[in-house]
Amino acid sequence: MKPTNRYAPAFPLSRLLGAAALVLLCIPFVYPFWWMLINSLNGAAEVFGPPRLLPVSWRWENYREIFVVQPYARHYLNTLVVAVLGTAGNVAVASFSGYAFARMRFPGRNWLFVLLLTALMMPIEVTIIPTFFMMRTIALTDSLVPLILIPIFAGQGAFTAFMMRQYFVALPKELEEAACIEGLSPGGTFVRIILPLTGPVVASAAILAFLAIWNSFLEPLVFVNSLDLFTIPLSLSNFTDTYGLPQWHLQLAATTLSVVPILAVYGLFQTRITNAMVNSGVKG
């Protein structure tokens, strides 16, 4: 039996050095959030002063003023509605399309899957103009409808469909064969047997879609004109004075409130977010 040293330190030097190194590495990532938080409580003239660890003036009225300058609560609600509906539609449509690509045999399936992959490679800046003309033709501009439909059927939807397809390919076919023997239709098999197994990938896809929609700026900028229909990214750029200069203290206060749902999602589901990319890389 190997003798133990009863006088060994509780925390070895190597662990202490490793912890100190991790703390130092975290500073460049944590400080921007801390800077945003403390300057959301400063005045406009104090935002770009020397770096501080605490606010100078503690202006809590900044958080009240952002709701007076413009309808920020309405913009918050708009963003929440678009993110929730867009995420639900994204996951629902991608689940069906991913299952079709993974399990069903139909003419042109491989070519359609290649088109799906091209959508992943095409940035939104390439397709935003034809999408705008299409939405204008059917009178959907200056509404929240395009902001909900684009994440479902454009690049984010293609990414989610690809994730779902990769997950379905990895499932054993014996599940569907057993369901067929029991008399279930293909639709019943998908809804009652396959879909309940997709919890991890659905959660990952939903989280990624929600984050992408919540932070989307270009689509609201192109499709929305009315102030009451603004989303949070547009609202943040609208905190300006009479000369058009940014009111940085108000922008930072509004930004602090806007990141609360994102931080909550990351805090609660950080493991699923990390596994999202792993789920999308499962080989078929």
Steps between C-alpha positions, in 0.01 A plus 500: 500500500639836395553730800316832496642832604270640767672837472432542127327831422126487443537691174815414305695785346424373149124527563536851639705609198248341265212680670688831484569448129130430434402817688741706290369343180142582603569870547494594125163325468337622821623861501293618198182386677609665822588820310153499343334450837686774690467753217127434476491672841722794398420825326575566134818694581637222723466207259835552326693611806787304655423132570323446832373201691190679631266767360571865576150645535275193542230637267224242546271736311673388179292185513181703540595745226543232230126431527424873466721581201333233285257206547771263614255267675312457171828428320587243766162332450542505120836328529362240739204421270721473192758284681246260652287456186803486271668241719187284523446511124868440432513184710164367379570539127859380534389188688273390215747590226792340684305178544405499132863539392616232745241226455276552198586404143367730229622627160751783521568455871877528465476808278265667745741422782780664300281810466448490875876497551544797264259696719741443788783654298303805385505802736181693560653807330483314168131413521361796692418713192303234305331404827398863551345523153316172557361621834403834348312321220282320752465813719687370803754780539486727804373213712643236727401217265823501291706495820319180599504331159865562409647296790264215409571474128837673447852422622414437865226260396739315270754469781237357736375259232857380448541443874176305517586294194836399647330396823231296325757318286673374815180347642461123445253404228371217716290755688297577188483137399355408837251785477396385151440148632278649771294667227613862536497720193815693401353812655407319818846346517661842475273665756474218755836321468765720338412850619509417874862387453613835357499695826874582509532612138168690510615686811834583341339616175241708684763674713718586200201622298374714789839664548535570127153653473537706817823658373386548140554856372502496119156349449315749724698784343385400151140393563382729782431874476250576778646588838246283681625194310868543583685213662770540763800523260329785311387658823855512636621696197212746544616649831636825356476869590359781286824515302495129420787419737475183708386528860746247623380479859146418382624256238701315762206489742274363226768252393534377857129421510514339156764245597307371801310231302818401315697462823213301650495266201877453513498448874225239493594316181873554454564125474239459226642799313844340508358170378303664218796501265581140595145394415527664159816303422365149559583286200222335305 
